[in-house]
Amino acid sequence: MGLCGENKISGGKVLYTKSRRVRSRVATALRMAANSLHHAKNYLGEFFRRITRKLGKPQAITATAHKLARIVYHLLSTKEAYDEPSFTAAMRRL
């Protein structure tokens, strides 16, 4: 989906670190969802604002979309319902 960093390393030296450009509808939807978390009063909103202060808004959107993708994958693979307190505790450990 192009939400993870792509590191090109040669001889132990990092040459390139950016997200790949892809045309994925899922990645676009996750980025739009991440962008809307700016005013959210939950863990994901707090995460988005913290990363925005550290790295800037474009990288914060990608990082939050990646976290949302991991949550969605977990929900689909385990077939369990989303529960905010348990996911907050699990995400703080990651």
N, C-alpha and C positions, 0 to 999 in steps of 0.2 A: 504494500500500500504506500510505500515511500514515507513512512512516518518515523523510521529509524535513521540514525546517522549512518552515512557511508564513509568509511575511513579508507583512504588509499595510503598504504605505508610501503616504503621501499627502503630496505637497509636499516630498518629501525627508525626512519625519519618519517614523520607524518607529512604527507604531501597535500592532502585534500580532506576536509571534513565538512560535509553539508548533506542535507537531505536530497534524495533523488527526486527528480521531477517526473511525476507520473500523472496519468489521466484516469484516476480511479474515483468513481462516484462515491464509494464508501469513505475514502480518505477526505473527499470534499465535504461530505456530510458530517464527519467527525470533526473536521476543522471548524465548520460552521457552529457545531454544538459547543466546541471549546471556546470559540469567540464569544458566545452568549453567556459564558460563566463569569464574566467580569463582575457582576453585581450579586452573584449567588452567595447565599449565607450558609454554605456547606463546605465539606472538605475539599471538593474539587474547585470551588470558587477561591478558597484560600490558597490552594496549590497554584492556580493560575496567576493570582496576584503576586505571590511570592516569586515565581519564576519570571514574571514580567519585570519586577524590580531588579532581578539579577541579570537577565539576559536580553530583555527587550520583548516587545509584543509579538513579532513574527515567530521567534523561537519558542515563546511561551505557548502560543497557539499550537505549534507542532508537538511540543512536549505534552500538553494536556490532551491533545487528540490521540497521542500514543497511549497515554494512560487510559483514556476512554476505550480504546481498541482492546487493551488488555482486559478491562472489566467486561466488555461485551463478549470476548472470547471465553472468559471464564464462565460467564453465565450460560453461554450456549453449550459449552463442553460438559458442564456439570448438571445442567438442567435444573438449577435452583433459582429461587426468586431473589431479586435484589433487596438487600437489607442494609440500609445506610450505616448503622453502628458497626456491624460486623465488617463491612467493606472498609470503613474508615480505619478500624484497628488493623486490618490486613494491609492496607496501603501504607500506613505509617511504618510498618515493618520493612517494606520494600525500599 
